[in-house]
Amino acid sequence: MKNRIKVERAIHNLTQEDLAKKVGVSRQTINAMEANKYVPSTVLALKIGRIFGKQVEEIFELDEGD
């Protein structure tokens, strides 16, 4: 699953730590998601979408193999 978390963080001037605190996870979790090594739960994806003011589909995109 691809995502635009890093881009959205830059647009909103948030660090990984800032975003992690806002959604209730560790900075390492945000880092793993940005590196496409961790697929978030539905709840976490929705929280991230809410922080950025975007629909989940605008931030996360399925790969062909997903």
C-alpha positions as CSV (number, residue, x, y, z in Angstrom):
1,M,0.0,0.0,0.0
2,K,1.4,3.4,-1.0
3,N,0.7,6.5,1.0
4,R,1.2,10.3,1.0
5,I,1.8,10.7,4.7
6,K,5.3,12.3,4.3
7,V,4.0,14.7,1.7
8,E,0.9,15.6,3.8
9,R,3.1,16.1,6.9
10,A,5.3,18.5,5.0
11,I,2.3,20.5,3.8
12,H,1.0,20.7,7.4
13,N,4.4,21.3,8.8
14,L,4.3,18.3,11.2
15,T,7.1,16.1,12.3
16,Q,6.7,12.3,12.6
17,E,6.5,12.8,16.4
18,D,3.8,15.5,16.0
19,L,1.6,13.3,13.9
20,A,2.2,10.3,16.1
21,K,1.0,12.2,19.2
22,K,-2.1,13.5,17.3
23,V,-3.2,10.0,16.3
24,G,-2.0,8.1,19.4
25,V,0.8,5.9,18.0
26,S,4.6,5.9,18.3
27,R,6.9,7.9,16.0
28,Q,8.3,4.5,14.8
29,T,4.8,3.6,13.6
30,I,4.6,6.7,11.5
31,N,8.1,6.0,10.1
32,A,7.2,2.4,9.3
33,M,4.0,3.6,7.4
34,E,6.0,6.2,5.4
35,A,8.5,3.4,4.5
36,N,5.6,1.2,3.4
37,K,6.5,-1.4,6.0
38,Y,3.4,-1.1,8.0
39,V,-0.3,-1.1,6.9
40,P,-2.4,1.0,9.3
41,S,-5.7,-0.2,10.8
42,T,-8.9,1.3,9.5
43,V,-9.2,3.5,12.6
44,L,-5.6,4.8,12.3
45,A,-6.1,5.5,8.6
46,L,-9.3,7.5,9.4
47,K,-7.5,9.4,12.2
48,I,-4.7,10.4,9.8
49,G,-7.2,11.4,7.2
50,R,-9.0,13.6,9.7
51,I,-5.7,15.3,10.8
52,F,-5.0,16.2,7.2
53,G,-8.6,17.0,6.2
54,K,-8.6,14.4,3.5
55,Q,-10.4,11.2,2.6
56,V,-8.5,8.0,3.3
57,E,-8.3,7.3,-0.4
58,E,-6.5,10.6,-0.9
59,I,-3.7,9.5,1.4
60,F,-3.6,5.7,1.0
61,E,-3.5,3.8,-2.3
62,L,-3.6,0.1,-2.9
63,D,-0.7,-1.4,-5.0
64,E,-1.6,-3.7,-7.8
65,G,-0.6,-6.7,-5.7
66,D,-2.7,-5.7,-2.7
